[in-house]
Amino acid sequence: MALEKLRNVWESILDPILESLSGVKPSTVTWVALPIGILGGLAILVAPNDSYGANLLFGGGILILFAMALDGLDGPLARKYGNISRWGDYLDHTFDRLLDAIWIICIAGSVFVGDLTLGMTAAWLTLLGSYMGTQAQAVAGTRNYRGFSRADRTILMIVAIFLSGAFIHFGVEDFGTFPGILDHVSINPLSMIVVISAFGGLWTFLVRFLQAKSEISRIDKDDPLPQPSRESEQE
């Protein structure tokens, strides 16, 4: 949520880049970001726990960072040149959800976490939190950005990726294991971001659900939907 407040600042410094992309369709930028983001996730998934793996983590982090930069570019590009479309918005949200799930699952499946079940759970909860925002927009007409936003989560993830690479080079060991059912998972920056994503997704779901309930109930009260008459029900 904190980084969402910087959206206007981000768009204000993009003008030179947007000027150079005047002939590029926003959807092209969206499509280019997808394979770059996938490659970033795969680099983390296959990275071994050695110096070569550390370099793969750095490379994967850079690719994910680049994909995020492109993701933050297509919207301003569309608005600047009057290319806003429903399809572009739909495509952007779809690819965002795909990359969110891919990144979490790739991190969880890597040797640094080693628990795909945890990754699938974290990805599902993350998507559930995102779904509440887009569904609120579909029903109430206003986007709900409350909770643990995608920008916050992704920035923390990128920091965790680079920290993990640095820890390998400097010989920093894992910090024990998680308690309870996660006692087989080592505590390190990458495993922490998977756990944070899981709890953040759950918290975001609850916060957005309650907020949407309040807003939608108010709309229902002020402008109720047409109700079928009893005659229509009998027919």
C-alpha positions as CSV (number, residue, x, y, z in Angstrom):
1,M,0.0,0.0,0.0
2,A,2.8,2.4,0.8
3,L,4.4,2.1,-2.7
4,E,1.0,2.7,-4.4
5,K,1.2,6.3,-3.1
6,L,4.3,6.8,-5.2
7,R,2.4,6.0,-8.4
8,N,2.0,9.7,-9.4
9,V,5.6,10.4,-8.6
10,W,6.7,7.4,-10.8
11,E,4.6,8.6,-13.7
12,S,5.9,12.2,-13.5
13,I,9.5,11.0,-14.0
14,L,8.6,8.8,-16.9
15,D,8.0,11.6,-19.4
16,P,11.4,11.2,-21.3
17,I,10.9,7.5,-21.7
18,L,7.3,7.9,-22.8
19,E,8.3,10.4,-25.4
20,S,10.7,7.9,-26.9
21,L,8.0,5.2,-27.0
22,S,5.3,7.3,-28.7
23,G,4.9,4.7,-31.5
24,V,4.8,1.7,-29.3
25,K,1.5,0.1,-28.3
26,P,1.0,-0.3,-24.5
27,S,-0.1,-3.9,-25.0
28,T,3.3,-4.6,-26.6
29,V,5.0,-3.4,-23.4
30,T,2.7,-5.7,-21.4
31,W,3.5,-8.7,-23.6
32,V,7.3,-8.1,-23.4
33,A,7.2,-8.0,-19.6
34,L,5.7,-11.5,-19.4
35,P,8.6,-13.6,-20.8
36,I,11.1,-11.5,-19.0
37,G,9.4,-12.0,-15.7
38,I,9.1,-15.8,-16.4
39,L,12.8,-16.0,-17.1
40,G,13.5,-14.2,-13.9
41,G,11.5,-16.8,-11.9
42,L,13.1,-19.7,-13.7
43,A,16.6,-18.4,-13.0
44,I,15.7,-18.5,-9.3
45,L,14.1,-22.0,-9.5
46,V,17.2,-23.6,-11.0
47,A,19.8,-21.7,-9.0
48,P,22.1,-24.0,-6.9
49,N,23.3,-23.0,-3.5
50,D,26.8,-21.9,-4.6
51,S,28.5,-18.9,-6.2
52,Y,27.1,-19.8,-9.6
53,G,23.6,-19.9,-8.0
54,A,24.2,-16.5,-6.4
55,N,24.9,-15.0,-9.8
56,L,21.7,-16.7,-11.1
57,L,19.8,-15.1,-8.3
58,F,21.3,-11.7,-9.2
59,G,20.3,-12.2,-12.8
60,G,16.8,-13.4,-11.9
61,G,16.3,-10.4,-9.6
62,I,17.4,-8.0,-12.4
63,L,15.0,-9.7,-14.8
64,I,12.1,-9.4,-12.3
65,L,13.0,-5.8,-11.6
66,F,13.0,-5.1,-15.4
67,A,9.6,-6.8,-15.8
68,M,8.2,-4.7,-13.0
69,A,9.5,-1.5,-14.6
70,L,7.8,-2.5,-17.8
71,D,4.6,-3.3,-15.9
72,G,4.7,0.3,-14.5
73,L,5.2,1.7,-18.0
74,D,2.3,0.4,-20.0
75,G,-0.4,2.3,-18.0
76,P,1.3,5.7,-18.2
77,L,2.0,5.1,-21.9
78,A,-1.7,4.3,-22.6
79,R,-2.8,7.4,-20.7
80,K,-0.3,9.8,-22.3
81,Y,-1.2,8.9,-25.9
82,G,-4.9,8.2,-25.5
83,N,-4.6,4.4,-26.0
84,I,-6.6,3.3,-22.9
85,S,-8.7,0.2,-23.6
86,R,-10.5,-2.4,-21.6
87,W,-8.5,-5.1,-23.3
88,G,-5.2,-3.5,-22.2
89,D,-6.4,-3.2,-18.6
90,Y,-7.6,-6.8,-18.7
91,L,-4.3,-8.1,-20.2
92,D,-2.2,-6.2,-17.7
93,H,-4.1,-7.6,-14.7
94,T,-4.0,-11.1,-16.1
95,F,-0.3,-11.1,-16.7
96,D,0.3,-9.5,-13.2
97,R,-1.5,-12.4,-11.6
98,L,0.4,-15.0,-13.7
99,L,3.8,-13.5,-12.7
100,D,2.8,-13.2,-9.1
101,A,2.0,-16.9,-8.9
102,I,5.1,-17.9,-11.0
103,W,7.5,-15.9,-8.9
104,I,6.3,-17.3,-5.6
105,I,6.1,-20.9,-6.8
106,C,9.6,-20.7,-8.4
107,I,11.1,-19.3,-5.2
108,A,9.3,-22.0,-3.1
109,G,10.5,-24.7,-5.5
110,S,14.1,-23.6,-5.3
111,V,16.8,-25.2,-3.1
112,F,16.6,-22.3,-0.8
113,V,13.0,-23.2,0.3
114,G,12.2,-26.6,-1.1
115,D,8.5,-26.7,-0.5
116,L,6.2,-26.5,-3.5
117,T,3.1,-27.0,-1.3
118,L,4.0,-23.9,0.7
119,G,4.6,-22.1,-2.6
120,M,1.2,-23.2,-4.0
121,T,-0.5,-22.1,-0.8
122,A,1.2,-18.7,-0.8
123,A,0.4,-18.2,-4.5
124,W,-3.2,-19.1,-3.9
125,L,-3.6,-16.7,-1.0
126,T,-1.8,-14.0,-3.0
127,L,-4.1,-14.4,-5.9
128,L,-7.1,-14.4,-3.5
129,G,-6.1,-11.1,-2.1
130,S,-5.6,-9.7,-5.6
131,Y,-9.0,-11.1,-6.7
132,M,-10.8,-9.1,-4.0
133,G,-9.4,-5.9,-5.4
134,T,-10.4,-6.6,-9.0
135,Q,-13.8,-8.0,-8.0
136,A,-14.5,-4.9,-5.9
137,Q,-13.7,-2.9,-9.0
138,A,-16.1,-5.0,-11.1
139,V,-19.0,-4.7,-8.7
140,A,-18.5,-1.3,-7.1
141,G,-16.6,0.5,-9.8
142,T,-13.6,1.4,-7.5
143,R,-10.3,-0.3,-7.2
144,N,-9.4,-1.5,-3.7
145,Y,-5.7,-1.2,-3.0
146,R,-5.8,-1.8,0.7
147,G,-3.7,-4.4,2.4
148,F,-0.4,-5.8,1.2
149,S,-0.1,-4.5,-2.3
150,R,1.6,-6.1,-5.2
151,A,4.2,-3.3,-5.3
152,D,5.1,-3.8,-1.7
153,R,5.3,-7.6,-2.0
154,T,7.4,-7.5,-5.2
155,I,9.9,-4.9,-3.9
156,L,10.4,-7.1,-0.8
157,M,10.8,-10.1,-3.0
158,I,13.5,-8.4,-5.1
159,V,15.4,-7.3,-1.9
160,A,15.2,-11.0,-0.6
161,I,16.6,-12.3,-3.9
162,F,19.6,-10.0,-3.9
163,L,20.1,-10.6,-0.1
164,S,20.2,-14.3,-0.7
165,G,22.8,-13.9,-3.5
166,A,24.9,-11.7,-1.2
167,F,24.6,-14.2,1.7
168,I,26.0,-17.0,-0.5
169,H,29.0,-14.9,-1.5
170,F,29.7,-13.8,2.1
171,G,29.1,-17.3,3.5
172,V,26.1,-16.3,5.7
173,E,24.2,-19.4,6.8
174,D,20.5,-19.9,7.2
175,F,18.9,-18.8,10.5
176,G,17.6,-22.1,11.6
177,T,14.2,-23.5,10.6
178,F,10.6,-22.4,11.0
179,P,8.6,-23.8,13.8
180,G,5.6,-26.3,13.6
181,I,4.6,-27.7,10.2
182,L,7.3,-25.7,8.5
183,D,10.2,-27.1,10.6
184,H,11.6,-28.6,7.4
185,V,12.0,-25.1,5.8
186,S,15.2,-23.1,6.5
187,I,14.8,-19.5,7.5
188,N,16.4,-17.3,4.9
189,P,15.3,-14.2,2.9
190,L,13.6,-16.3,0.2
191,S,11.7,-18.6,2.5
192,M,10.6,-15.5,4.5
193,I,9.2,-13.8,1.5
194,V,7.1,-16.9,0.7
195,V,5.7,-17.0,4.2
196,I,5.2,-13.2,4.2
197,S,3.3,-13.5,0.8
198,A,1.1,-16.2,2.3
199,F,0.1,-14.2,5.4
200,G,0.0,-11.0,3.4
201,G,-2.4,-12.5,0.9
202,L,-4.7,-13.7,3.7
203,W,-4.6,-10.3,5.4
204,T,-5.2,-8.5,2.1
205,F,-8.2,-10.8,1.4
206,L,-9.8,-10.0,4.8
207,V,-9.1,-6.3,4.7
208,R,-10.4,-5.9,1.1
209,F,-13.4,-8.1,1.8
210,L,-14.5,-6.1,4.7
211,Q,-13.9,-2.8,2.9
212,A,-15.8,-4.0,-0.2
213,K,-18.7,-5.2,2.0
214,S,-19.0,-1.7,3.4
215,E,-18.8,0.1,0.1
216,I,-21.1,-2.3,-1.8
217,S,-23.7,-2.3,1.0
218,R,-23.7,1.5,0.8
219,I,-24.2,1.4,-3.0
220,D,-27.0,-1.1,-2.6
221,K,-28.7,1.2,-0.1
222,D,-28.3,4.3,-2.2
223,D,-29.0,2.7,-5.6
224,P,-30.6,-0.7,-5.2
225,L,-30.7,-3.1,-8.1
226,P,-34.0,-3.7,-10.0
227,Q,-35.9,-6.5,-8.4
228,P,-38.1,-8.9,-10.4
229,S,-41.9,-8.5,-9.8
230,R,-43.9,-11.3,-8.4
231,E,-45.7,-11.6,-11.7
232,S,-42.4,-12.2,-13.4
233,E,-41.5,-14.8,-10.9
234,Q,-44.7,-16.6,-11.5
235,E,-44.2,-16.6,-15.3
